[in-house]
Amino acid sequence: MNKRNHHHAEEEAGSLTENAKALLTATAEVAGDRVAEARKRLSLAVDNAREIAANVRDKAVASAKATDRAVRQHPYKAIAIALGTGALIGCVLARRQGRTEA
C-alpha cells in the first residue's frame, strides 16, 4: 500500500470510528434490550477495528523498514530488480497495445 492510499485508509477508518462513537453517544439514552445489544456489538466492533488498524500499521512500518534495509544492503541488486520489473511491465503493456490496435 503506498503512502497516499495508506493515509486515505487511515482517514476513512478515523471517520468510521468517529461516526460509530457519535451513534453510541446519540443512543445512550435510548432504552431497550435490542438497542443495548446493538450498542454493545458496535462498541466491540470499534475496539476490534482499532486493534486491527494498529496491527496493519505496525506490519506496514515493519515491512517498509525491512525493504529499506534490504535496498541499503544490496543497492545494485535492488536497481537491477527494479529495471527488470519495469522492462517486463513495459513489454506486457506493449504487447497488449499491439493486440488492441490489430
N, CA, C and O atoms as CSV, one atom per row, in Angstrom:
chain,resi,resn,atom,element,x,y,z
A,1,MET,N,N,0.854,-1.160,0.000
A,1,MET,CA,C,0.000,0.000,0.000
A,1,MET,C,C,0.900,1.221,0.000
A,1,MET,O,O,1.789,1.356,0.841
A,2,ASN,N,N,0.653,2.124,-0.971
A,2,ASN,CA,C,1.507,3.303,-0.987
A,2,ASN,C,C,1.073,4.294,0.081
A,2,ASN,O,O,0.024,4.147,0.708
A,3,LYS,N,N,1.910,5.308,0.268
A,3,LYS,CA,C,1.702,6.267,1.357
A,3,LYS,C,C,0.370,7.005,1.218
A,3,LYS,O,O,-0.314,7.254,2.210
A,4,ARG,N,N,0.013,7.347,0.001
A,4,ARG,CA,C,-1.236,8.085,-0.240
A,4,ARG,C,C,-2.454,7.230,0.110
A,4,ARG,O,O,-3.361,7.698,0.798
A,5,ASN,N,N,-2.480,5.987,-0.356
A,5,ASN,CA,C,-3.598,5.088,-0.056
A,5,ASN,C,C,-3.658,4.769,1.424
A,5,ASN,O,O,-4.742,4.652,1.996
A,6,HIS,N,N,-2.491,4.626,2.049
A,6,HIS,CA,C,-2.429,4.339,3.486
A,6,HIS,C,C,-3.055,5.489,4.258
A,6,HIS,O,O,-3.831,5.264,5.186
A,7,HIS,N,N,-2.721,6.728,3.879
A,7,HIS,CA,C,-3.264,7.908,4.551
A,7,HIS,C,C,-4.774,7.981,4.355
A,7,HIS,O,O,-5.504,8.296,5.295
A,8,HIS,N,N,-5.251,7.693,3.141
A,8,HIS,CA,C,-6.682,7.717,2.842
A,8,HIS,C,C,-7.417,6.660,3.666
A,8,HIS,O,O,-8.498,6.923,4.192
A,9,ALA,N,N,-6.837,5.476,3.778
A,9,ALA,CA,C,-7.450,4.410,4.573
A,9,ALA,C,C,-7.517,4.808,6.045
A,9,ALA,O,O,-8.507,4.522,6.718
A,10,GLU,N,N,-6.478,5.463,6.548
A,10,GLU,CA,C,-6.479,5.925,7.935
A,10,GLU,C,C,-7.571,6.972,8.160
A,10,GLU,O,O,-8.247,6.962,9.188
A,11,GLU,N,N,-7.737,7.880,7.183
A,11,GLU,CA,C,-8.781,8.898,7.305
A,11,GLU,C,C,-10.166,8.256,7.333
A,11,GLU,O,O,-11.016,8.643,8.135
A,12,GLU,N,N,-10.394,7.273,6.457
A,12,GLU,CA,C,-11.692,6.600,6.417
A,12,GLU,C,C,-11.946,5.827,7.706
A,12,GLU,O,O,-13.060,5.840,8.229
A,13,ALA,N,N,-10.922,5.159,8.218
A,13,ALA,CA,C,-11.074,4.421,9.472
A,13,ALA,C,C,-11.366,5.382,10.618
A,13,ALA,O,O,-12.198,5.091,11.477
A,14,GLY,N,N,-10.688,6.522,10.633
A,14,GLY,CA,C,-10.937,7.527,11.663
A,14,GLY,C,C,-12.348,8.082,11.573
A,14,GLY,O,O,-13.001,8.295,12.595
A,15,SER,N,N,-12.821,8.318,10.355
A,15,SER,CA,C,-14.175,8.822,10.149
A,15,SER,C,C,-15.206,7.789,10.594
A,15,SER,O,O,-16.204,8.135,11.226
A,16,LEU,N,N,-14.966,6.533,10.265
A,16,LEU,CA,C,-15.870,5.464,10.681
A,16,LEU,C,C,-15.920,5.359,12.196
A,16,LEU,O,O,-16.992,5.188,12.776
A,17,THR,N,N,-14.777,5.461,12.830
A,17,THR,CA,C,-14.719,5.407,14.295
A,17,THR,C,C,-15.473,6.575,14.904
A,17,THR,O,O,-16.222,6.398,15.865
A,18,GLU,N,N,-15.282,7.774,14.350
A,18,GLU,CA,C,-15.988,8.945,14.858
A,18,GLU,C,C,-17.498,8.787,14.701
A,18,GLU,O,O,-18.257,9.131,15.608
A,19,ASN,N,N,-17.936,8.269,13.557
A,19,ASN,CA,C,-19.369,8.069,13.328
A,19,ASN,C,C,-19.934,7.029,14.294
A,19,ASN,O,O,-21.047,7.189,14.796
A,20,ALA,N,N,-19.184,5.980,14.551
A,20,ALA,CA,C,-19.629,4.955,15.492
A,20,ALA,C,C,-19.743,5.536,16.896
A,20,ALA,O,O,-20.707,5.261,17.610
A,21,LYS,N,N,-18.757,6.342,17.291
A,21,LYS,CA,C,-18.806,6.984,18.603
A,21,LYS,C,C,-20.014,7.909,18.706
A,21,LYS,O,O,-20.691,7.941,19.734
A,22,ALA,N,N,-20.282,8.658,17.641
A,22,ALA,CA,C,-21.432,9.569,17.626
A,22,ALA,C,C,-22.735,8.786,17.757
A,22,ALA,O,O,-23.650,9.209,18.465
A,23,LEU,N,N,-22.817,7.661,17.084
A,23,LEU,CA,C,-24.004,6.820,17.178
A,23,LEU,C,C,-24.168,6.270,18.591
A,23,LEU,O,O,-25.277,6.232,19.124
A,24,LEU,N,N,-23.068,5.849,19.189
A,24,LEU,CA,C,-23.131,5.350,20.565
A,24,LEU,C,C,-23.590,6.456,21.518
A,24,LEU,O,O,-24.393,6.211,22.418
A,25,THR,N,N,-23.083,7.658,21.319
A,25,THR,CA,C,-23.476,8.782,22.169
A,25,THR,C,C,-24.945,9.127,21.956
A,25,THR,O,O,-25.672,9.374,22.918
A,26,ALA,N,N,-25.381,9.146,20.710
A,26,ALA,CA,C,-26.759,9.513,20.389
A,26,ALA,C,C,-27.769,8.509,20.937
A,26,ALA,O,O,-28.904,8.875,21.243
A,27,THR,N,N,-27.368,7.264,21.062
A,27,THR,CA,C,-28.304,6.232,21.529
A,27,THR,C,C,-28.122,5.913,23.006
A,27,THR,O,O,-28.712,4.959,23.512
A,28,ALA,N,N,-27.317,6.697,23.695
A,28,ALA,CA,C,-27.029,6.416,25.106
A,28,ALA,C,C,-28.291,6.449,25.967
A,28,ALA,O,O,-28.392,5.694,26.934
A,29,GLU,N,N,-29.239,7.296,25.637
A,29,GLU,CA,C,-30.446,7.447,26.447
A,29,GLU,C,C,-31.585,6.551,25.989
A,29,GLU,O,O,-32.619,6.484,26.652
A,30,VAL,N,N,-31.414,5.859,24.865
A,30,VAL,CA,C,-32.477,5.010,24.333
A,30,VAL,C,C,-32.526,3.715,25.122
A,30,VAL,O,O,-31.510,3.051,25.326
A,31,ALA,N,N,-33.721,3.371,25.558
A,31,ALA,CA,C,-33.895,2.153,26.346
A,31,ALA,C,C,-34.250,0.989,25.426
A,31,ALA,O,O,-34.660,1.189,24.283
A,32,GLY,N,N,-34.093,-0.191,25.923
A,32,GLY,CA,C,-34.484,-1.384,25.174
A,32,GLY,C,C,-33.341,-2.353,25.051
A,32,GLY,O,O,-32.177,-1.978,24.908
A,33,ASP,N,N,-33.718,-3.632,25.114
A,33,ASP,CA,C,-32.710,-4.684,25.034
A,33,ASP,C,C,-32.006,-4.714,23.687
A,33,ASP,O,O,-30.793,-4.912,23.618
A,34,ARG,N,N,-32.770,-4.516,22.614
A,34,ARG,CA,C,-32.164,-4.564,21.278
A,34,ARG,C,C,-31.164,-3.430,21.082
A,34,ARG,O,O,-30.090,-3.638,20.517
A,35,VAL,N,N,-31.509,-2.246,21.543
A,35,VAL,CA,C,-30.596,-1.107,21.410
A,35,VAL,C,C,-29.347,-1.340,22.253
A,35,VAL,O,O,-28.234,-1.065,21.807
A,36,ALA,N,N,-29.530,-1.846,23.466
A,36,ALA,CA,C,-28.382,-2.114,24.337
A,36,ALA,C,C,-27.460,-3.156,23.704
A,36,ALA,O,O,-26.237,-3.013,23.737
A,37,GLU,N,N,-28.045,-4.193,23.135
A,37,GLU,CA,C,-27.234,-5.231,22.479
A,37,GLU,C,C,-26.510,-4.658,21.255
A,37,GLU,O,O,-25.336,-4.953,21.034
A,38,ALA,N,N,-27.206,-3.847,20.470
A,38,ALA,CA,C,-26.586,-3.238,19.285
A,38,ALA,C,C,-25.448,-2.304,19.693
A,38,ALA,O,O,-24.401,-2.281,19.046
A,39,ARG,N,N,-25.648,-1.538,20.758
A,39,ARG,CA,C,-24.598,-0.643,21.253
A,39,ARG,C,C,-23.381,-1.443,21.705
A,39,ARG,O,O,-22.239,-1.062,21.445
A,40,LYS,N,N,-23.641,-2.546,22.380
A,40,LYS,CA,C,-22.539,-3.398,22.854
A,40,LYS,C,C,-21.744,-3.959,21.678
A,40,LYS,O,O,-20.513,-3.945,21.687
A,41,ARG,N,N,-22.457,-4.450,20.669
A,41,ARG,CA,C,-21.788,-5.003,19.479
A,41,ARG,C,C,-20.995,-3.931,18.734
A,41,ARG,O,O,-19.874,-4.173,18.287
A,42,LEU,N,N,-21.588,-2.750,18.607
A,42,LEU,CA,C,-20.898,-1.662,17.915
A,42,LEU,C,C,-19.644,-1.250,18.675
A,42,LEU,O,O,-18.601,-0.996,18.073
A,43,SER,N,N,-19.747,-1.186,19.966
A,43,SER,CA,C,-18.594,-0.827,20.792
A,43,SER,C,C,-17.474,-1.851,20.635
A,43,SER,O,O,-16.306,-1.479,20.519
A,44,LEU,N,N,-17.820,-3.134,20.632
A,44,LEU,CA,C,-16.822,-4.187,20.422
A,44,LEU,C,C,-16.209,-4.095,19.027
A,44,LEU,O,O,-15.005,-4.289,18.856
A,45,ALA,N,N,-17.050,-3.797,18.028
A,45,ALA,CA,C,-16.557,-3.681,16.656
A,45,ALA,C,C,-15.567,-2.524,16.529
A,45,ALA,O,O,-14.551,-2.649,15.845
A,46,VAL,N,N,-15.856,-1.413,17.176
A,46,VAL,CA,C,-14.946,-0.257,17.140
A,46,VAL,C,C,-13.615,-0.624,17.790
A,46,VAL,O,O,-12.552,-0.304,17.258
A,47,ASP,N,N,-13.673,-1.289,18.932
A,47,ASP,CA,C,-12.443,-1.697,19.613
A,47,ASP,C,C,-11.630,-2.658,18.744
A,47,ASP,O,O,-10.410,-2.533,18.646
A,48,ASN,N,N,-12.318,-3.622,18.111
A,48,ASN,CA,C,-11.631,-4.575,17.230
A,48,ASN,C,C,-11.023,-3.875,16.023
A,48,ASN,O,O,-9.911,-4.196,15.603
A,49,ALA,N,N,-11.760,-2.913,15.468
A,49,ALA,CA,C,-11.250,-2.171,14.310
A,49,ALA,C,C,-9.995,-1.390,14.669
A,49,ALA,O,O,-9.050,-1.330,13.882
A,50,ARG,N,N,-9.984,-0.793,15.855
A,50,ARG,CA,C,-8.789,-0.067,16.295
A,50,ARG,C,C,-7.594,-1.004,16.407
A,50,ARG,O,O,-6.490,-0.668,15.978
A,51,GLU,N,N,-7.819,-2.168,16.979
A,51,GLU,CA,C,-6.736,-3.140,17.154
A,51,GLU,C,C,-6.215,-3.620,15.804
A,51,GLU,O,O,-5.005,-3.726,15.601
A,52,ILE,N,N,-7.129,-3.908,14.887
A,52,ILE,CA,C,-6.730,-4.367,13.550
A,52,ILE,C,C,-5.950,-3.272,12.832
A,52,ILE,O,O,-4.927,-3.546,12.207
A,53,ALA,N,N,-6.431,-2.026,12.920
A,53,ALA,CA,C,-5.737,-0.909,12.265
A,53,ALA,C,C,-4.337,-0.732,12.826
A,53,ALA,O,O,-3.395,-0.471,12.078
A,54,ALA,N,N,-4.195,-0.874,14.141
A,54,ALA,CA,C,-2.869,-0.751,14.760
A,54,ALA,C,C,-1.946,-1.865,14.277
A,54,ALA,O,O,-0.770,-1.621,14.007
A,55,ASN,N,N,-2.468,-3.083,14.168
A,55,ASN,CA,C,-1.659,-4.212,13.686
A,55,ASN,C,C,-1.233,-4.010,12.240
A,55,ASN,O,O,-0.080,-4.258,11.887
A,56,VAL,N,N,-2.163,-3.557,11.401
A,56,VAL,CA,C,-1.842,-3.320,9.986
A,56,VAL,C,C,-0.783,-2.227,9.870
A,56,VAL,O,O,0.167,-2.350,9.097
A,57,ARG,N,N,-0.954,-1.163,10.642
A,57,ARG,CA,C,0.022,-0.067,10.618
A,57,ARG,C,C,1.399,-0.563,11.050
A,57,ARG,O,O,2.402,-0.239,10.415
A,58,ASP,N,N,1.451,-1.348,12.128
A,58,ASP,CA,C,2.725,-1.877,12.615
A,58,ASP,C,C,3.386,-2.774,11.577
A,58,ASP,O,O,4.599,-2.703,11.377
A,59,LYS,N,N,2.590,-3.623,10.911
A,59,LYS,CA,C,3.144,-4.510,9.881
A,59,LYS,C,C,3.641,-3.723,8.687
A,59,LYS,O,O,4.678,-4.061,8.115
A,60,ALA,N,N,2.919,-2.672,8.295
A,60,ALA,CA,C,3.346,-1.842,7.165
A,60,ALA,C,C,4.661,-1.141,7.472
A,60,ALA,O,O,5.545,-1.070,6.619
A,61,VAL,N,N,4.789,-0.625,8.685
A,61,VAL,CA,C,6.027,0.045,9.085
A,61,VAL,C,C,7.182,-0.957,9.108
A,61,VAL,O,O,8.276,-0.658,8.629
A,62,ALA,N,N,6.940,-2.132,9.659
A,62,ALA,CA,C,7.987,-3.160,9.718
A,62,ALA,C,C,8.407,-3.580,8.308
A,62,ALA,O,O,9.593,-3.769,8.041
A,63,SER,N,N,7.444,-3.722,7.421
A,63,SER,CA,C,7.740,-4.109,6.043
A,63,SER,C,C,8.545,-3.025,5.333
A,63,SER,O,O,9.493,-3.328,4.608
A,64,ALA,N,N,8.171,-1.769,5.537
A,64,ALA,CA,C,8.905,-0.667,4.917
A,64,ALA,C,C,10.336,-0.601,5.439
A,64,ALA,O,O,11.269,-0.350,4.676
A,65,LYS,N,N,10.507,-0.824,6.730
A,65,LYS,CA,C,11.855,-0.819,7.306
A,65,LYS,C,C,12.692,-1.968,6.755
A,65,LYS,O,O,13.872,-1.792,6.451
A,66,ALA,N,N,12.079,-3.146,6.626
A,66,ALA,CA,C,12.803,-4.305,6.088
A,66,ALA,C,C,13.199,-4.065,4.635
A,66,ALA,O,O,14.307,-4.412,4.225
A,67,THR,N,N,12.297,-3.473,3.856
A,67,THR,CA,C,12.601,-3.161,2.460
A,67,THR,C,C,13.729,-2.148,2.380
A,67,THR,O,O,14.636,-2.288,1.560
A,68,ASP,N,N,13.678,-1.137,3.220
A,68,ASP,CA,C,14.728,-0.116,3.246
A,68,ASP,C,C,16.086,-0.737,3.578
A,68,ASP,O,O,17.094,-0.426,2.943
A,69,ARG,N,N,16.098,-1.619,4.582
A,69,ARG,CA,C,17.361,-2.296,4.954
A,69,ARG,C,C,17.891,-3.124,3.788
A,69,ARG,O,O,19.085,-3.098,3.491
A,70,ALA,N,N,16.989,-3.865,3.126
A,70,ALA,CA,C,17.418,-4.719,2.014
A,70,ALA,C,C,17.989,-3.891,0.868
A,70,ALA,O,O,19.003,-4.259,0.275
A,71,VAL,N,N,17.340,-2.780,0.560
A,71,VAL,CA,C,17.828,-1.919,-0.524
A,71,VAL,C,C,19.168,-1.307,-0.157
A,71,VAL,O,O,20.056,-1.205,-1.003
A,72,ARG,N,N,19.322,-0.901,1.091
A,72,ARG,CA,C,20.596,-0.302,1.517
A,72,ARG,C,C,21.725,-1.335,1.529
A,72,ARG,O,O,22.873,-1.001,1.236
A,73,GLN,N,N,21.406,-2.581,1.863
A,73,GLN,CA,C,22.432,-3.627,1.903
A,73,GLN,C,C,22.815,-4.107,0.505
A,73,GLN,O,O,23.958,-4.502,0.274
A,74,HIS,N,N,21.855,-4.072,-0.432
A,74,HIS,CA,C,22.094,-4.572,-1.791
A,74,HIS,C,C,21.558,-3.574,-2.821
A,74,HIS,O,O,20.602,-3.880,-3.533
A,75,PRO,N,N,22.162,-2.384,-2.910
A,75,PRO,CA,C,21.601,-1.352,-3.798
A,75,PRO,C,C,21.631,-1.738,-5.276
A,75,PRO,O,O,20.676,-1.456,-5.999
A,76,TYR,N,N,22.703,-2.376,-5.738
A,76,TYR,CA,C,22.788,-2.715,-7.157
A,76,TYR,C,C,21.796,-3.814,-7.516
A,76,TYR,O,O,21.209,-3.799,-8.599
A,77,LYS,N,N,21.615,-4.738,-6.633
A,77,LYS,CA,C,20.628,-5.800,-6.864
A,77,LYS,C,C,19.220,-5.200,-6.912
A,77,LYS,O,O,18.410,-5.590,-7.753
A,78,ALA,N,N,18.926,-4.256,-6.016
A,78,ALA,CA,C,17.617,-3.607,-5.996
A,78,ALA,C,C,17.378,-2.830,-7.292
A,78,ALA,O,O,16.276,-2.856,-7.840
A,79,ILE,N,N,18.412,-2.141,-7.780
A,79,ILE,CA,C,18.287,-1.393,-9.035
A,79,ILE,C,C,18.031,-2.354,-10.193
A,79,ILE,O,O,17.183,-2.095,-11.047
A,80,ALA,N,N,18.762,-3.455,-10.218
A,80,ALA,CA,C,18.588,-4.442,-11.291
A,80,ALA,C,C,17.174,-5.032,-11.271
A,80,ALA,O,O,16.554,-5.203,-12.321
A,81,ILE,N,N,16.674,-5.338,-10.086
A,81,ILE,CA,C,15.317,-5.892,-9.969
A,81,ILE,C,C,14.291,-4.863,-10.435
A,81,ILE,O,O,13.354,-5.210,-11.154
A,82,ALA,N,N,14.456,-3.612,-10.040
A,82,ALA,CA,C,13.523,-2.560,-10.444
A,82,ALA,C,C,13.540,-2.364,-11.957
A,82,ALA,O,O,12.484,-2.230,-12.576
A,83,LEU,N,N,14.727,-2.348,-12.553
A,83,LEU,CA,C,14.836,-2.188,-14.009
A,83,LEU,C,C,14.209,-3.380,-14.731
A,83,LEU,O,O,13.481,-3.206,-15.709
A,84,GLY,N,N,14.491,-4.574,-14.252
A,84,GLY,CA,C,13.923,-5.778,-14.860
A,84,GLY,C,C,12.406,-5.792,-14.774
A,84,GLY,O,O,11.723,-6.134,-15.739
A,85,THR,N,N,11.891,-5.421,-13.625
A,85,THR,CA,C,10.443,-5.380,-13.443
A,85,THR,C,C,9.816,-4.331,-14.356
A,85,THR,O,O,8.776,-4.575,-14.968
A,86,GLY,N,N,10.443,-3.176,-14.446
A,86,GLY,CA,C,9.940,-2.123,-15.332
A,86,GLY,C,C,9.953,-2.552,-16.791
A,86,GLY,O,O,9.006,-2.282,-17.529
A,87,ALA,N,N,11.026,-3.223,-17.210
A,87,ALA,CA,C,11.123,-3.704,-18.596
A,87,ALA,C,C,10.051,-4.752,-18.872
A,87,ALA,O,O,9.431,-4.747,-19.936
A,88,LEU,N,N,9.834,-5.640,-17.926
A,88,LEU,CA,C,8.821,-6.681,-18.090
A,88,LEU,C,C,7.432,-6.068,-18.217
A,88,LEU,O,O,6.654,-6.468,-19.083
A,89,ILE,N,N,7.122,-5.119,-17.378
A,89,ILE,CA,C,5.815,-4.443,-17.438
A,89,ILE,C,C,5.676,-3.701,-18.768
A,89,ILE,O,O,4.609,-3.717,-19.382
A,90,GLY,N,N,6.754,-3.052,-19.211
A,90,GLY,CA,C,6.734,-2.356,-20.495
A,90,GLY,C,C,6.456,-3.299,-21.653
A,90,GLY,O,O,5.687,-2.961,-22.552
A,91,CYS,N,N,7.069,-4.472,-21.646
A,91,CYS,CA,C,6.844,-5.459,-22.707
A,91,CYS,C,C,5.394,-5.940,-22.712
A,91,CYS,O,O,4.771,-6.053,-23.767
A,92,VAL,N,N,4.873,-6.217,-21.534
A,92,VAL,CA,C,3.489,-6.686,-21.430
A,92,VAL,C,C,2.528,-5.621,-21.941
A,92,VAL,O,O,1.604,-5.928,-22.694
A,93,LEU,N,N,2.739,-4.374,-21.538
A,93,LEU,CA,C,1.865,-3.294,-21.990
A,93,LEU,C,C,1.981,-3.075,-23.494
A,93,LEU,O,O,0.978,-2.806,-24.154
A,94,ALA,N,N,3.177,-3.183,-24.040
A,94,ALA,CA,C,3.377,-3.010,-25.481
A,94,ALA,C,C,2.655,-4.106,-26.252
A,94,ALA,O,O,2.053,-3.836,-27.291
A,95,ARG,N,N,2.705,-5.323,-25.764
A,95,ARG,CA,C,2.001,-6.437,-26.431
A,95,ARG,C,C,0.496,-6.232,-26.385
A,95,ARG,O,O,-0.202,-6.463,-27.372
A,96,ARG,N,N,0.003,-5.799,-25.235
A,96,ARG,CA,C,-1.442,-5.552,-25.107
A,96,ARG,C,C,-1.895,-4.466,-26.075
A,96,ARG,O,O,-2.924,-4.595,-26.738
A,97,GLN,N,N,-1.108,-3.393,-26.146
A,97,GLN,CA,C,-1.468,-2.293,-27.016
A,97,GLN,C,C,-1.428,-2.753,-28.476
A,97,GLN,O,O,-2.274,-2.360,-29.279
A,98,GLY,N,N,-0.448,-3.580,-28.810
A,98,GLY,CA,C,-0.349,-4.101,-30.163
A,98,GLY,C,C,-1.543,-4.978,-30.532
A,98,GLY,O,O,-1.994,-4.947,-31.677
A,99,ARG,N,N,-2.055,-5.749,-29.598
A,99,ARG,CA,C,-3.207,-6.612,-29.839
A,99,ARG,C,C,-4.485,-5.787,-30.033
A,99,ARG,O,O,-5.310,-6.111,-30.888
A,100,THR,N,N,-4.644,-4.738,-29.253
A,100,THR,CA,C,-5.870,-3.944,-29.358
A,100,THR,C,C,-5.911,-3.115,-30.621
A,100,THR,O,O,-6.993,-2.793,-31.112
A,101,GLU,N,N,-4.739,-2.758,-31.166
A,101,GLU,CA,C,-4.691,-1.980,-32.393
A,101,GLU,C,C,-4.882,-2.855,-33.619
A,101,GLU,O,O,-5.292,-2.354,-34.666
A,102,ALA,N,N,-4.598,-4.138,-33.524
A,102,ALA,CA,C,-4.671,-5.029,-34.682
A,102,ALA,C,C,-6.075,-5.413,-35.036
A,102,ALA,O,O,-6.288,-6.160,-35.991
